[in-house]
Amino acid sequence: MLHRTRAAASPSRVSLGLVTMASLCAAIAFGQEQGAPLPPAATETIAPNIPGVVKGGTRVQVVVDGLKHTDGPAAMPDGTLLYWDFMDRRIGKIDPQGRPSTFLSNTDGSSAIGFDSKGRLITTLKERPPVNKIGAIWPKASEAILADSFDGKPFEGPNDLVVDKHDGVYFTLSGSGTVLYLRPGGKVIKVFAHPVERINGVTLSPDEKTLYVATQSRVAKTRLSLADLPKEGGEYILAFDVRPDGTVTNQRNFARYEIVTERPNGTPDVRFGGDGLAIDAQGRLYAATAAGIQVFSPRGQHLGTIPVSKNPNNLAFAGPDRTTLYIVARGAVYRVPMLAEGYKGRAK
Protein backbone atom coordinates (compact mmCIF):
# COMPACT_ATOMS: atom_id res chain seq x y z
CA MET A 1 0.00 0.00 0.00
CA LEU A 2 1.42 3.36 -1.01
CA HIS A 3 1.19 5.64 2.02
CA ARG A 4 2.82 8.69 0.57
CA THR A 5 4.80 10.17 -2.29
CA ARG A 6 6.66 13.28 -1.30
CA ALA A 7 8.11 15.97 -3.48
CA ALA A 8 11.85 16.33 -3.26
CA ALA A 9 13.18 18.97 -0.90
CA SER A 10 15.27 21.80 -2.26
CA PRO A 11 18.71 20.55 -3.25
CA SER A 12 21.00 20.14 -0.26
CA ARG A 13 24.60 21.13 -0.09
CA VAL A 14 26.57 18.34 -1.75
CA SER A 15 29.75 17.30 0.05
CA LEU A 16 31.92 14.34 1.01
CA GLY A 17 31.25 12.60 -2.27
CA LEU A 18 27.52 12.16 -1.54
CA VAL A 19 25.49 13.00 -4.62
CA THR A 20 21.73 13.23 -4.17
CA MET A 21 19.27 13.35 -7.05
CA ALA A 22 16.84 16.24 -7.24
CA SER A 23 13.90 13.94 -7.81
CA LEU A 24 12.35 11.55 -5.33
CA CYS A 25 11.16 8.10 -6.29
CA ALA A 26 7.96 6.72 -4.85
CA ALA A 27 8.40 5.55 -1.26
CA ILE A 28 6.36 2.80 0.36
CA ALA A 29 5.65 3.36 4.03
CA PHE A 30 4.28 1.03 6.71
CA GLY A 31 2.85 1.88 10.11
CA GLN A 32 3.36 5.64 10.25
CA GLU A 33 1.69 6.93 13.43
CA GLN A 34 -1.33 9.11 12.84
CA GLY A 35 -0.30 12.75 13.16
CA ALA A 36 3.37 12.04 13.81
CA PRO A 37 5.76 14.29 11.86
CA LEU A 38 7.30 12.63 8.84
CA PRO A 39 11.11 12.43 8.74
CA PRO A 40 12.97 13.85 5.73
CA ALA A 41 12.19 11.67 2.74
CA ALA A 42 14.73 9.25 1.33
CA THR A 43 15.96 10.13 -2.15
CA GLU A 44 17.84 8.27 -4.83
CA THR A 45 21.59 8.63 -5.22
CA ILE A 46 23.98 7.44 -7.90
CA ALA A 47 26.73 4.86 -7.37
CA PRO A 48 30.25 5.52 -8.64
CA ASN A 49 32.03 2.98 -10.79
CA ILE A 50 33.72 0.39 -8.57
CA PRO A 51 35.19 -2.29 -10.90
CA GLY A 52 33.69 -5.71 -10.27
CA VAL A 53 31.39 -4.31 -7.57
CA VAL A 54 28.92 -1.83 -9.08
CA LYS A 55 28.62 -0.10 -12.45
CA GLY A 56 28.98 3.67 -12.42
CA GLY A 57 25.64 5.44 -12.79
CA THR A 58 23.63 2.70 -11.06
CA ARG A 59 20.69 4.10 -9.10
CA VAL A 60 20.48 3.56 -5.35
CA GLN A 61 16.71 3.05 -5.37
CA VAL A 62 14.29 3.74 -2.51
CA VAL A 63 12.07 0.70 -1.86
CA VAL A 64 10.53 1.56 1.52
CA ASP A 65 10.46 4.86 3.41
CA GLY A 66 8.59 6.48 6.28
CA LEU A 67 9.37 3.94 9.01
CA LYS A 68 10.75 5.07 12.36
CA HIS A 69 13.82 2.81 12.44
CA THR A 70 15.10 -0.02 10.25
CA ASP A 71 17.90 -2.50 10.95
CA GLY A 72 18.90 -6.16 10.84
CA PRO A 73 18.75 -6.96 7.09
CA ALA A 74 19.46 -10.56 6.07
CA ALA A 75 18.58 -12.87 3.19
CA MET A 76 16.44 -16.00 3.31
CA PRO A 77 17.55 -18.97 1.17
CA ASP A 78 15.19 -17.94 -1.68
CA GLY A 79 16.64 -14.41 -1.75
CA THR A 80 13.86 -12.73 0.22
CA LEU A 81 15.19 -9.84 2.28
CA LEU A 82 14.15 -9.59 5.93
CA TYR A 83 14.62 -6.44 8.01
CA TRP A 84 13.57 -5.14 11.41
CA ASP A 85 10.94 -2.42 11.72
CA PHE A 86 11.65 -1.36 15.30
CA MET A 87 8.72 0.89 16.25
CA ASP A 88 6.06 -1.37 14.76
CA ARG A 89 7.66 -4.46 16.36
CA ARG A 90 7.67 -6.45 13.15
CA ILE A 91 10.03 -8.07 10.68
CA GLY A 92 9.38 -6.76 7.21
CA LYS A 93 10.28 -8.56 4.02
CA ILE A 94 10.97 -7.77 0.39
CA ASP A 95 10.38 -10.80 -1.80
CA PRO A 96 12.65 -11.83 -4.71
CA GLN A 97 10.45 -9.78 -7.08
CA GLY A 98 11.03 -6.66 -4.96
CA ARG A 99 7.59 -6.48 -3.30
CA PRO A 100 7.53 -5.33 0.37
CA SER A 101 5.23 -6.82 3.01
CA THR A 102 5.29 -8.16 6.59
CA PHE A 103 7.05 -11.40 7.50
CA LEU A 104 6.43 -11.56 11.27
CA SER A 105 4.42 -9.32 13.59
CA ASN A 106 4.75 -8.67 17.34
CA THR A 107 8.48 -9.35 17.51
CA ASP A 108 10.71 -8.07 20.31
CA GLY A 109 14.09 -7.12 18.96
CA SER A 110 15.58 -8.47 15.74
CA SER A 111 18.24 -5.79 15.31
CA ALA A 112 20.21 -8.64 13.69
CA ILE A 113 19.01 -11.74 11.87
CA GLY A 114 20.66 -15.03 10.87
CA PHE A 115 19.70 -18.64 10.17
CA ASP A 116 21.11 -21.84 11.61
CA SER A 117 21.53 -25.19 9.83
CA LYS A 118 18.00 -26.20 10.91
CA GLY A 119 16.52 -23.20 9.12
CA ARG A 120 15.61 -21.42 12.35
CA LEU A 121 15.65 -17.62 12.37
CA ILE A 122 18.18 -16.56 15.02
CA THR A 123 17.93 -13.03 16.33
CA THR A 124 18.47 -10.58 19.18
CA LEU A 125 15.50 -10.35 21.53
CA LYS A 126 14.77 -7.19 23.52
CA GLU A 127 11.64 -7.94 25.46
CA ARG A 128 9.53 -5.42 27.39
CA PRO A 129 10.48 -4.77 30.18
CA PRO A 130 14.05 -5.01 28.87
CA VAL A 131 15.35 -8.59 28.97
CA ASN A 132 18.02 -9.15 26.35
CA LYS A 133 18.47 -12.58 24.81
CA ILE A 134 19.61 -14.50 21.75
CA GLY A 135 16.87 -16.76 20.47
CA ALA A 136 15.15 -18.62 17.63
CA ILE A 137 11.75 -17.13 16.72
CA TRP A 138 10.75 -18.90 13.47
CA PRO A 139 9.39 -21.29 12.17
CA LYS A 140 6.48 -21.61 14.55
CA ALA A 141 6.98 -24.32 17.19
CA SER A 142 10.77 -24.03 16.89
CA GLU A 143 11.03 -20.97 19.15
CA ALA A 144 13.74 -21.22 21.81
CA ILE A 145 15.91 -19.02 24.01
CA LEU A 146 19.53 -19.88 23.18
CA ALA A 147 21.29 -17.57 25.66
CA ASP A 148 20.39 -14.76 28.04
CA SER A 149 23.47 -14.11 30.18
CA PHE A 150 27.24 -14.17 30.43
CA ASP A 151 29.10 -14.87 33.65
CA GLY A 152 25.79 -14.87 35.49
CA LYS A 153 24.82 -11.37 34.32
CA PRO A 154 22.09 -10.50 31.78
CA PHE A 155 23.20 -9.23 28.37
CA GLU A 156 23.22 -5.46 27.98
CA GLY A 157 21.70 -4.90 24.57
CA PRO A 158 22.93 -7.35 21.91
CA ASN A 159 23.29 -5.41 18.66
CA ASP A 160 24.56 -7.41 15.68
CA LEU A 161 25.20 -11.11 15.06
CA VAL A 162 26.43 -13.66 12.56
CA VAL A 163 25.72 -17.41 12.65
CA ASP A 164 28.62 -19.65 11.61
CA LYS A 165 28.51 -23.02 9.82
CA HIS A 166 28.64 -24.87 13.14
CA ASP A 167 25.57 -22.95 14.42
CA GLY A 168 27.70 -20.87 16.76
CA VAL A 169 26.70 -17.23 17.05
CA TYR A 170 29.06 -14.26 17.29
CA PHE A 171 27.25 -11.20 18.62
CA THR A 172 28.16 -7.72 19.78
CA LEU A 173 27.30 -5.77 22.92
CA SER A 174 27.84 -2.26 21.63
CA GLY A 175 27.62 -0.46 24.94
CA SER A 176 30.50 -2.37 26.50
CA GLY A 177 32.49 -2.79 23.28
CA THR A 178 32.33 -6.57 23.58
CA VAL A 179 32.07 -9.52 21.18
CA LEU A 180 30.66 -12.75 22.62
CA TYR A 181 30.42 -16.19 21.05
CA LEU A 182 27.53 -18.53 21.71
CA ARG A 183 29.00 -21.98 21.16
CA PRO A 184 26.81 -24.73 19.69
CA GLY A 185 25.23 -26.23 22.77
CA GLY A 186 24.70 -23.00 24.67
CA LYS A 187 27.90 -21.87 26.43
CA VAL A 188 28.70 -18.16 25.97
CA ILE A 189 32.33 -17.00 25.94
CA LYS A 190 33.94 -13.59 25.52
CA VAL A 191 36.18 -13.37 22.47
CA PHE A 192 37.01 -9.65 22.44
CA ALA A 193 36.40 -6.43 24.34
CA HIS A 194 37.58 -2.90 23.64
CA PRO A 195 37.99 -0.46 26.56
CA VAL A 196 37.12 2.68 24.56
CA GLU A 197 35.39 2.05 21.26
CA ARG A 198 31.81 1.07 20.61
CA ILE A 199 31.66 -2.28 18.79
CA ASN A 200 28.83 -2.57 16.29
CA GLY A 201 28.73 -4.75 13.16
CA VAL A 202 30.19 -8.25 12.96
CA THR A 203 30.59 -10.76 10.13
CA LEU A 204 32.78 -13.61 8.90
CA SER A 205 34.81 -14.16 5.74
CA PRO A 206 33.33 -16.70 3.29
CA ASP A 207 35.69 -19.43 4.58
CA GLU A 208 34.94 -18.37 8.19
CA LYS A 209 38.63 -18.17 9.02
CA THR A 210 38.43 -14.41 9.66
CA LEU A 211 36.08 -12.48 11.94
CA TYR A 212 35.48 -8.81 11.09
CA VAL A 213 34.29 -6.26 13.65
CA ALA A 214 33.16 -2.67 13.03
CA THR A 215 34.41 -0.10 15.51
CA GLN A 216 32.53 3.13 16.10
CA SER A 217 32.75 6.21 18.29
CA ARG A 218 30.30 6.17 21.18
CA VAL A 219 28.57 9.55 20.87
CA ALA A 220 26.48 10.56 17.85
CA LYS A 221 26.85 14.20 16.84
CA THR A 222 25.85 16.66 14.12
CA ARG A 223 29.47 17.45 13.32
CA LEU A 224 32.65 15.58 14.20
CA SER A 225 36.14 16.94 14.73
CA LEU A 226 39.08 14.96 13.39
CA ALA A 227 41.00 16.06 16.48
CA ASP A 228 38.67 13.82 18.53
CA LEU A 229 39.31 10.68 16.48
CA PRO A 230 42.23 9.34 18.58
CA LYS A 231 40.27 9.52 21.82
CA GLU A 232 36.80 8.59 20.50
CA GLY A 233 37.86 5.73 18.23
CA GLY A 234 36.12 4.39 15.13
CA GLU A 235 39.08 4.64 12.77
CA TYR A 236 39.46 1.01 11.70
CA ILE A 237 37.61 -2.19 10.93
CA LEU A 238 39.22 -4.93 12.99
CA ALA A 239 40.02 -8.46 11.83
CA PHE A 240 40.80 -11.61 13.83
CA ASP A 241 41.84 -15.15 12.95
CA VAL A 242 39.21 -17.68 14.06
CA ARG A 243 40.34 -20.77 15.94
CA PRO A 244 38.47 -24.12 15.62
CA ASP A 245 36.87 -23.61 19.07
CA GLY A 246 35.41 -20.22 18.07
CA THR A 247 37.92 -18.10 19.98
CA VAL A 248 39.95 -15.55 18.03
CA THR A 249 43.56 -14.46 17.81
CA ASN A 250 45.82 -12.10 15.84
CA GLN A 251 43.81 -8.90 16.27
CA ARG A 252 44.74 -6.37 13.59
CA ASN A 253 43.54 -3.23 11.82
CA PHE A 254 42.00 -4.60 8.63
CA ALA A 255 40.93 -1.37 6.92
CA ARG A 256 40.76 2.34 7.65
CA TYR A 257 37.40 3.99 7.15
CA GLU A 258 36.96 6.96 4.88
CA ILE A 259 36.26 9.62 7.51
CA VAL A 260 33.52 12.23 7.14
CA THR A 261 32.73 14.86 9.72
CA GLU A 262 29.09 15.61 8.87
CA ARG A 263 26.20 14.52 6.66
CA PRO A 264 25.07 16.86 3.85
CA ASN A 265 21.66 17.35 5.51
CA GLY A 266 23.18 18.08 8.92
CA THR A 267 21.48 15.25 10.79
CA PRO A 268 22.66 14.69 14.40
CA ASP A 269 23.51 11.01 13.92
CA VAL A 270 27.14 11.01 12.77
CA ARG A 271 29.79 8.83 14.38
CA PHE A 272 33.33 7.91 13.45
CA GLY A 273 33.53 4.35 12.18
CA GLY A 274 30.92 1.93 10.91
CA ASP A 275 27.68 0.18 11.73
CA GLY A 276 26.63 -3.02 9.93
CA LEU A 277 28.89 -5.19 7.76
CA ALA A 278 28.35 -7.54 4.81
CA ILE A 279 30.58 -9.79 2.71
CA ASP A 280 30.46 -10.80 -0.95
CA ALA A 281 31.42 -14.05 -2.62
CA GLN A 282 34.89 -12.72 -3.47
CA GLY A 283 35.59 -11.77 0.14
CA ARG A 284 35.13 -8.01 -0.31
CA LEU A 285 33.83 -6.30 2.82
CA TYR A 286 31.05 -3.69 2.85
CA ALA A 287 30.54 -1.28 5.77
CA ALA A 288 27.59 1.01 6.51
CA THR A 289 29.08 4.36 7.53
CA ALA A 290 28.20 8.06 7.66
CA ALA A 291 30.03 8.44 4.32
CA GLY A 292 27.83 5.77 2.71
CA ILE A 293 28.54 2.12 1.94
CA GLN A 294 32.30 1.73 1.96
CA VAL A 295 33.72 -1.21 0.00
CA PHE A 296 37.04 -2.86 0.84
CA SER A 297 39.08 -5.52 -0.94
CA PRO A 298 39.91 -8.80 0.87
CA ARG A 299 43.24 -7.14 1.75
CA GLY A 300 41.59 -4.05 3.26
CA GLN A 301 42.08 -1.62 0.35
CA HIS A 302 39.32 1.00 0.10
CA LEU A 303 37.72 0.47 -3.33
CA GLY A 304 35.02 3.12 -3.25
CA THR A 305 31.93 4.41 -1.46
CA ILE A 306 28.28 4.13 -2.53
CA PRO A 307 26.40 7.27 -1.39
CA VAL A 308 23.10 6.92 0.49
CA SER A 309 20.70 9.82 1.12
CA LYS A 310 20.01 8.77 4.73
CA ASN A 311 22.72 7.69 7.15
CA PRO A 312 22.90 3.88 6.68
CA ASN A 313 22.52 1.45 9.58
CA ASN A 314 23.14 -1.91 7.93
CA LEU A 315 23.14 -3.85 4.67
CA ALA A 316 22.82 -7.31 3.12
CA PHE A 317 22.91 -8.98 -0.28
CA ALA A 318 19.61 -10.57 -1.28
CA GLY A 319 17.50 -11.38 -4.35
CA PRO A 320 17.41 -14.73 -6.20
CA ASP A 321 21.09 -14.59 -7.20
CA ARG A 322 22.30 -12.34 -4.33
CA THR A 323 23.23 -9.57 -6.77
CA THR A 324 21.04 -6.92 -5.12
CA LEU A 325 22.54 -4.99 -2.24
CA TYR A 326 19.87 -3.84 0.23
CA ILE A 327 20.64 -0.97 2.61
CA VAL A 328 18.58 0.02 5.66
CA ALA A 329 18.91 3.61 6.82
CA ARG A 330 16.96 5.60 9.39
CA GLY A 331 13.52 4.26 8.47
CA ALA A 332 14.21 3.55 4.79
CA VAL A 333 15.21 0.54 2.71
CA TYR A 334 17.21 0.96 -0.53
CA ARG A 335 18.33 -1.49 -3.20
CA VAL A 336 21.31 -1.36 -5.54
CA PRO A 337 21.73 -3.71 -8.54
CA MET A 338 25.30 -4.96 -8.25
CA LEU A 339 28.00 -6.59 -10.36
CA ALA A 340 29.24 -8.32 -7.21
CA GLU A 341 27.42 -11.35 -5.85
CA GLY A 342 26.82 -11.76 -2.15
CA TYR A 343 28.09 -14.82 -0.32
CA LYS A 344 25.36 -17.51 -0.38
CA GLY A 345 26.63 -19.69 2.47
CA ARG A 346 24.95 -17.56 5.18
CA ALA A 347 22.13 -15.07 5.61
CA LYS A 348 24.75 -12.32 5.20
Secondary structure per residue as TSV (DSSP state, phi and psi in degrees):
chain	resnum	aa	ss	phi	psi
A	1	M	-	360.0	128.8
A	2	L	-	-85.0	112.0
A	3	H	-	-86.0	-29.8
A	4	R	B	-165.2	152.4
A	5	T	-	-132.0	118.5
A	6	R	-	-107.6	142.3
A	7	A	-	-68.2	149.8
A	8	A	-	-67.2	143.4
A	9	A	-	-71.3	167.0
A	10	S	S	-60.1	145.1
A	11	P	-	-55.0	130.9
A	12	S	-	-81.9	164.2
A	13	R	-	-60.7	129.4
A	14	V	-	-98.0	124.1
A	15	S	-	-151.8	168.2
A	16	L	T	59.5	26.9
A	17	G	T	76.6	9.0
A	18	L	-	-94.4	118.6
A	19	V	-	-113.5	114.1
A	20	T	B	-100.9	146.0
A	21	M	-	-84.0	150.1
A	22	A	S	-75.1	-19.5
A	23	S	S	-101.6	155.2
A	24	L	-	-115.5	127.7
A	25	C	-	-78.2	165.2
A	26	A	-	-61.4	139.0
A	27	A	B	-120.0	134.0
A	28	I	B	-100.3	124.0
A	29	A	-	-119.5	142.2
A	30	F	-	-118.5	140.3
A	31	G	-	64.9	28.0
A	32	Q	-	-69.9	128.1
A	33	E	-	-62.4	139.5
A	34	Q	T	-61.0	124.3
A	35	G	T	82.9	-7.5
A	36	A	-	-74.2	143.3
A	37	P	-	-66.8	138.0
A	38	L	-	-78.4	138.8
A	39	P	-	-72.8	166.2
A	40	P	-	-53.8	137.4
A	41	A	-	-69.7	147.0
A	42	A	-	-72.4	144.6
A	43	T	-	-129.3	160.4
A	44	E	-	-72.3	150.6
A	45	T	E	-128.9	178.4
A	46	I	E	-123.2	129.5
A	47	A	-	-78.4	143.6
A	48	P	-	-77.7	170.0
A	49	N	-	-79.2	119.3
A	50	I	B	-123.1	102.8
A	51	P	T	-51.2	129.4
A	52	G	T	78.7	-7.7
A	53	V	T	-111.4	-58.6
A	54	V	B	-150.5	142.1
A	55	K	-	-79.6	134.3
A	56	G	T	-56.7	136.8
A	57	G	T	92.9	-3.6
A	58	T	-	-67.3	135.6
A	59	R	E	-79.2	135.2
A	60	V	E	-90.6	99.6
A	61	Q	E	-90.2	139.4
A	62	V	E	-83.5	123.2
A	63	V	E	-101.5	-45.4
A	64	V	E	-134.3	140.7
A	65	D	-	-149.6	164.1
A	66	G	-	95.2	0.9
A	67	L	-	-80.6	166.4
A	68	K	S	-81.0	-40.3
A	69	H	-	-159.4	134.1
A	70	T	E	-126.3	144.7
A	71	D	E	-163.5	-176.8
A	72	G	E	63.4	34.4
A	73	P	E	-69.0	143.9
A	74	A	E	-161.7	155.9
A	75	A	E	-100.9	139.6
A	76	M	-	-81.9	165.8
A	77	P	T	-56.3	-30.3
A	78	D	T	-85.4	2.7
A	79	G	S	94.9	-3.0
A	80	T	-	-63.1	134.4
A	81	L	E	-89.5	134.0
A	82	L	E	-110.4	148.3
A	83	Y	E	-152.9	158.5
A	84	W	E	-94.0	127.9
A	85	D	E	-106.0	94.9
A	86	F	T	-58.8	-56.1
A	87	M	T	-67.5	-30.3
A	88	D	T	-93.2	5.5
A	89	R	T	50.8	50.9
A	90	R	E	-141.5	161.6
A	91	I	E	-105.2	116.5
A	92	G	E	-85.0	166.1
A	93	K	E	-141.7	154.3
A	94	I	E	-127.3	115.3
A	95	D	-	-73.2	171.7
A	96	P	T	-58.4	-20.3
A	97	Q	T	-90.1	2.5
A	98	G	S	88.7	14.7
A	99	R	-	-95.5	125.3
A	100	P	E	-85.3	147.1
A	101	S	E	-164.7	-168.4
A	102	T	E	-102.5	134.9
A	103	F	E	-95.9	-50.3
A	104	L	E	-138.0	141.3
A	105	S	E	-109.1	163.6
A	106	N	S	55.7	49.6
A	107	T	-	-102.1	145.8
A	108	D	S	-110.1	102.1
A	109	G	E	111.5	-130.8
A	110	S	E	72.3	35.3
A	111	S	E	-70.6	-9.8
A	112	A	E	-149.5	144.9
A	113	I	E	-135.4	137.1
A	114	G	E	-147.6	176.2
A	115	F	E	-131.0	140.0
A	116	D	-	-93.0	-177.5
A	117	S	T	-68.4	-15.4
A	118	K	T	-88.0	-2.7
A	119	G	-	84.9	8.7
A	120	R	-	-78.1	142.3
A	121	L	E	-82.1	116.6
A	122	I	E	-101.6	133.2
A	123	T	E	-152.6	171.4
A	124	T	E	-83.8	137.1
A	125	L	E	-117.7	128.6
A	126	K	E	-128.1	81.4
A	127	E	E	-72.9	166.3
A	128	R	T	-114.9	122.8
A	129	P	T	-62.7	161.7
A	130	P	T	-56.0	115.1
A	131	V	E	-136.3	112.6
A	132	N	E	-96.4	130.7
A	133	K	E	-144.9	166.1
A	134	I	E	-112.0	128.2
A	135	G	E	-151.8	168.6
A	136	A	E	-101.0	130.3
A	137	I	E	-123.1	-1.0
A	138	W	E	-159.4	145.9
A	139	P	S	-70.4	168.6
A	140	K	T	-59.0	141.2
A	141	A	T	80.3	-0.7
A	142	S	-	-109.5	7.4
A	143	E	-	-62.3	139.5
A	144	A	E	-161.6	144.9
A	145	I	E	-87.5	123.1
A	146	L	E	-93.8	-33.0
A	147	A	E	-164.2	145.8
A	148	D	-	-140.8	5.9
A	149	S	E	-161.0	162.9
A	150	F	E	-137.9	129.3
A	151	D	T	53.6	37.9
A	152	G	T	79.2	2.6
A	153	K	E	-115.5	141.2
A	154	P	E	-60.8	151.5
A	155	F	-	-64.8	144.0
A	156	E	S	-104.7	84.4
A	157	G	-	70.1	68.3
A	158	P	E	-55.6	139.6
A	159	N	E	-112.0	-66.5
A	160	D	E	-121.3	160.9
A	161	L	E	-153.0	161.2
A	162	V	E	-143.3	136.2
A	163	V	E	-99.8	125.2
A	164	D	-	-88.2	177.2
A	165	K	T	-68.3	-14.4
A	166	H	T	-94.9	3.6
A	167	D	S	73.4	16.9
A	168	G	-	-78.3	155.9
A	169	V	E	-127.7	117.2
A	170	Y	E	-87.7	132.5
A	171	F	E	-145.7	154.5
A	172	T	E	-107.0	144.4
A	173	L	E	-112.6	95.8
A	174	S	G	-60.9	-40.7
A	175	G	G	-60.0	-37.6
A	176	S	G	-99.6	2.5
A	177	G	T	64.6	39.5
A	178	T	E	-118.8	145.4
A	179	V	E	-116.9	123.9
A	180	L	E	-110.5	158.7
A	181	Y	E	-128.2	121.1
A	182	L	E	-90.6	104.7
A	183	R	-	-69.6	150.2
A	184	P	T	-55.0	125.2
A	185	G	T	110.0	-16.9
A	186	G	S	113.3	-6.2
A	187	K	-	-82.5	131.9
A	188	V	E	-102.6	130.4
A	189	I	E	-126.5	154.2
A	190	K	E	-89.4	129.8
A	191	V	E	-109.6	-20.2
A	192	F	E	-165.2	146.1
A	193	A	E	-148.7	138.3
A	194	H	-	-112.2	131.9
A	195	P	S	-72.6	-18.2
A	196	V	S	-120.4	-51.0
A	197	E	S	-80.0	149.1
A	198	R	E	-75.6	135.2
A	199	I	E	-107.7	126.8
A	200	N	E	-119.6	-94.7
A	201	G	E	-70.4	154.8
A	202	V	E	-148.2	139.0
A	203	T	E	-156.8	174.1
A	204	L	E	-119.4	153.3
A	205	S	-	-66.7	162.6
A	206	P	T	-56.2	-36.3
A	207	D	T	-86.2	-0.5
A	208	E	S	60.5	24.8
A	209	K	S	-92.6	-11.0
A	210	T	E	-130.0	132.6
A	211	L	E	-103.6	130.8
A	212	Y	E	-109.9	140.1
A	213	V	E	-133.5	131.2
A	214	A	E	-90.5	122.4
A	215	T	E	-91.3	159.1
A	216	Q	E	-158.6	145.9
A	217	S	-	-71.1	155.2
A	218	R	S	-80.9	-30.0
A	219	V	S	-108.5	124.9
A	220	A	-	-80.9	138.4
A	221	K	B	-137.8	170.1
A	222	T	S	-80.1	-37.1
A	223	R	S	-139.9	136.2
A	224	L	-	-102.0	156.4
A	225	S	-	-115.8	128.2
A	226	L	G	-60.1	-24.1
A	227	A	G	-65.1	-21.6
A	228	D	G	-88.5	-9.6
A	229	L	H	-57.0	-45.9
A	230	P	H	-59.6	-36.5
A	231	K	H	-89.2	-27.1
A	232	E	H	-90.4	-24.1
A	233	G	-	78.3	-177.6
A	234	G	-	93.6	31.1
A	235	E	-	-95.0	-28.9
A	236	Y	E	-131.6	150.2
A	237	I	E	-83.3	133.8
A	238	L	E	-96.7	150.5
A	239	A	E	-130.1	149.2
A	240	F	E	-139.3	147.0
A	241	D	E	-80.5	137.7
A	242	V	E	-98.6	125.8
A	243	R	-	-83.6	162.1
A	244	P	T	-58.1	-27.5
A	245	D	T	-88.2	6.1
A	246	G	S	92.8	-13.8
A	247	T	-	-72.8	167.6
A	248	V	E	-128.0	159.0
A	249	T	E	-147.3	175.4
A	250	N	E	57.8	53.1
A	251	Q	E	-61.2	136.5
A	252	R	E	-154.0	159.7
A	253	N	E	-79.9	112.0
A	254	F	E	-80.5	-46.3
A	255	A	E	-152.8	147.6
A	256	R	E	-97.8	128.7
A	257	Y	-	-64.9	148.9
A	258	E	-	-72.3	121.8
A	259	I	-	-93.5	130.3
A	260	V	-	-122.2	151.4
A	261	T	S	-103.9	-13.8
A	262	E	-	-162.3	158.0
A	263	R	-	-86.2	151.9
A	264	P	T	-58.2	-31.5
A	265	N	T	-92.4	6.5
A	266	G	-	68.0	29.0
A	267	T	-	-73.4	146.3
A	268	P	S	-87.1	50.6
A	269	D	-	-136.0	32.6
A	270	V	B	-99.7	132.9
A	271	R	-	-131.0	154.3
A	272	F	S	-66.4	148.7
A	273	G	B	92.1	-158.0
A	274	G	E	-130.9	168.1
A	275	D	E	-110.2	-109.6
A	276	G	E	-75.0	159.2
A	277	L	E	-127.0	154.4
A	278	A	E	-145.9	162.3
A	279	I	E	-130.8	146.6
A	280	D	B	-106.7	177.4
A	281	A	T	-65.4	-21.9
A	282	Q	T	-92.0	2.9
A	283	G	-	85.7	9.1
A	284	R	-	-73.0	144.4
A	285	L	E	-107.9	138.1
A	286	Y	E	-119.8	132.4
A	287	A	E	-126.6	131.1
A	288	A	E	-81.5	118.9
A	289	T	E	-138.6	170.3
A	290	A	T	-61.8	-24.9
A	291	A	T	-77.6	-17.0
A	292	G	E	127.4	-157.1
A	293	I	E	-90.9	108.3
A	294	Q	E	-89.6	135.2
A	295	V	E	-114.2	131.9
A	296	F	E	-125.9	144.6
A	297	S	-	-71.0	167.5
A	298	P	T	-59.7	-15.9
A	299	R	T	-98.0	1.7
A	300	G	-	93.4	7.6
A	301	Q	-	-76.3	132.3
A	302	H	E	-72.4	118.7
A	303	L	E	-96.5	-23.9
A	304	G	E	158.4	172.3
A	305	T	E	-132.5	129.9
A	306	I	E	-92.9	117.8
A	307	P	-	-73.5	147.3
A	308	V	-	-134.4	135.5
A	309	S	S	-69.5	-31.2
A	310	K	S	-106.0	155.4
A	311	N	-	-66.4	115.6
A	312	P	-	-74.0	141.3
A	313	N	-	-93.0	-43.8
A	314	N	E	-162.7	175.5
A	315	L	E	-162.2	158.9
A	316	A	E	-162.4	147.1
A	317	F	E	-81.5	138.2
A	318	A	E	-151.3	-164.4
A	319	G	S	89.9	165.0
A	320	P	T	-56.8	-35.7
A	321	D	T	-112.5	11.6
A	322	R	S	58.0	33.8
A	323	T	-	-108.6	17.0
A	324	T	E	-114.5	124.6
A	325	L	E	-94.1	120.2
A	326	Y	E	-100.7	139.4
A	327	I	E	-126.6	130.3
A	328	V	E	-106.3	138.6
A	329	A	E	-156.0	106.6
A	330	R	T	46.3	52.2
A	331	G	T	90.9	6.0
A	332	A	E	-125.3	158.4
A	333	V	E	-127.8	130.6
A	334	Y	E	-117.8	159.8
A	335	R	E	-134.1	146.9
A	336	V	E	-132.8	117.3
A	337	P	E	-66.9	127.3
A	338	M	-	-115.6	157.5
A	339	L	S	-81.9	-36.0
A	340	A	S	-71.5	153.6
A	341	E	-	-115.0	130.9
A	342	G	B	-68.4	155.8
A	343	Y	-	-68.6	130.7
A	344	K	S	-96.8	-0.7
A	345	G	S	-80.4	-9.3
A	346	R	S	-144.7	173.6
A	347	A	-	-64.8	-28.3
A	348	K	-	-163.7	360.0
